[in-house]
Amino acid sequence: MITFRLDTRSGVAPYLQIVGQVRQALLLGLLKEGDQLPTVKEVVAKIAINPNTVSKAYRELEHQGLAGAKPGVGTFITRSLGEASLAEHRPLQQELRAWLAKARYAGLTEPGIDALISNTQRESTEEER
């Protein structure tokens, strides 16, 4: 089961952070069709968030066709986004961890690393066009 985390400094609305974390888990194959998301009550207890925020995130996931609520039972994943499981990406993940260690050693902070990755990704996409 997924465990949500909130970054209060990110500037991203909490409900969108939850939606993004579910999408990421789907892309990585950590969540699959039929998996149950934590109940609103469980999320509220773990990350001290307003229940309406969690409900809003789950409604957005439903709107995107990624989840569906079963009244009295819970919210379940209705489709997958991932093409391969996390295990299949293990070599790439190991390379990325080594790169992250180098980036931190070079003095980059988490926001700096995020900015560098986003910029490089954008440039790479533009070059491919």
N, C-alpha and C positions, 0 to 999 in steps of 0.2 A: 504494500500500500504506500502511496505517496505521502511524504511529509512536507508541508508547505513552510516556507521561510519568507519573511517580509524584510525588505530593506527600506527603512524609513528615510534614508538619505538619497534614494534613487530618483525621486521626483516622479515615479510611475505610480499611478493609483493602485492601492492595495488589491482591488478586484482584478485589475489587469495583470498584476504580478502573479496572482493565482492562476489566471487563464494561461499566462505565458509558461508557467511551470508545468501545467498539465500538457500543453502543446509540446514542450521540450521533452517531457517524459514519453509522450507518444512517438515523437521523432526518433528517440533513442531506443524505442522498444521496451521501455521500462513499464509502460502501461499498454494493455492490449484490449481489444474489444471484449466486453463482458466484465472487465475489472470494475470493482466498486470503488468510488471515491470516498474519502472519509466523510462522515456525516457533518452537517453544519455544526452541531454541538461538539463533536470531536475537534474540529478545526478551531473553534472559538476557545476551547479549553487549552489547546496546545500553543496557540500564538496570540492569545488575547486580542481578538479582533471582533468587530461588531458583526453579529450574525447576519444582518442585512447585507453586509459587504460580501460575505461568503455566498449568500443566496444569489446576489447579483452576478458573481463570477460564474456560478453554476448555470444560471439562466443564459449568460453569454455563451458558455460552452454548448448549451442546448441549441441556441440560435445558430451557432457555427456547425451544428450537426455532429459534434464530437461526443456529446453525452446526452443522456436522457434520464429523467426522474421516474421512479416507480413509487407512487404514493405509499407511504407507510413502510417502504423497504429501503430506499436510498437512491443515490444517483450513480449511474453506471456508464462506462465508456461504450459508445455505440459504433465507433470506427477507429481504425488505426491510421497513423500517419507515417510510421516508420517503414523503411524498406529492409532494414537489417537490424538484428538485435545488437545490444551493447557489446556482447561477447565477440561478435564479428568485427567490431571496431576496436578491439583491445589494442592491437599494434599502433593504430593511429592515436589512441588515447595515451599510450606510453610515450610516444614521440611528443605529443602536446605537453605532457607533464614535464618532460625534460626541457622543452622550450620555455615553459612557464618558469621553471627554476632558473634558467639563464636570464630571462627577462627580469626577475626579481633581483638576481645577483647584480644585474646592470643598473639597478636602482629604480626600476619602474614600479609604481604602485598599482593597485587593482584598477583604479579609474584610468591610469595611463595604459595599462595592458588592454583594457576594454576598448579604449580609443584607438590604439594601434591595430588591434584585430579588426575593428569596424572599418577603419580607413583602408586597410590592406584588402579586406573583403570587397569593399566598394570599388577600389582601383582594379582589382582582379576581374570583377564583373564587367567593368567598363572596357577593359582590354580585350575581353572575349567577344565583345560586340562587333 
